[in-house]
Amino acid sequence: AQTVTQSQPEMSVQEAETVTLSCTYDTSESDYYLFWYKQPPSRQMILVIRQEAYKQQNATENRFSVNFQKAAKSFSLKISDSQLGDAAMYFCAYRNTGNQFYFGTGTSLTVIP
Amino acid sequence: DAGITQSPRYKITETGRQVTLMCHQTWSHSYMFWYRQDLGHGLRLIYYSAAADITDKGEVPDGYVVSRSKTENFPLTLESATRSQTSVYFCASRGSALESYEQYFGPGTRLTVT
C-alpha cells in the first residue's frame, strides 16, 4: 500500500510571511495524483491544490504553490503572504490510477497575527 | 440542496448497538467513499463504491458494512459498535471521468461510542 508522510505535526507562520509544509510519499507507480487538502475547525475538507504526476510544471493556485519532486517522491506546499484564514489542518493525499486515496497524518498550521 | 450531505452530524451510541451513518449526494457521482479520521492517523478509507451495487473494501473495513442500492446514497453501518469506532466519519464522492480528480467531502459525522 502507498504511504504518505507528513513529518511536521505542527507549524506556525507570521501573518504575511511564507511557510512550506512537507510531504513525502512512497509508490512504485509512475502515474498518480497528489493533493493538498485544508481542514479548518469546521471540519470541512477543502481541496487546496492538485498535481498530476505526469506534469513537470508545479501547480499554482493564487497564494498556494507546490514543489513537486517526482524522483524524490516529495510534494511540499508553499503558502505565500499567509493570512489568518489559512490557519487549519493541512493534509497531503495521494491517489493512484485506481480509486483509493491515501492521506498523511496532517500538519496543523497556526498563523500568528 | 446540491452537494453531499451526511446525517446525523453527531451521534452518541452504546457499545454493541447498531448504528447507521447516512450519506447522500446530488451530483450523480459514480464513486462514493467512507473515511474515518482519527488523531495521528489522518483519514483512512473504510469502504468505497464504484457504482450502485458495487462496493469494495478499503484500508480499515472490519466492523463496518456498506450498501449502495441507489447511486445517490451510500450508508455505512456499524453492526455492533465498539469504543475503537469512536471517530469522525467522512463521506466523499467523485465523478467517473478520467479528469475527475477531486473528491468532494461531506461535512462529517462525529460518532462517540460509550
Interface residues (C-beta under 8 A of the other chain):
Chain A: A1 V4 Q6 Y33 F35 S42 R43 Q44 M45 L47 R50 E52 F91 A93 R95 N99 Q100 F101 Y102 F103 G104 T105 G106
Chain B: Y31 F33 Y35 G40 H41 G42 L43 R44 L45 Y48 A50 G58 E59 V88 F90 A92 Y101 E102 Q103 F105 P107 G108
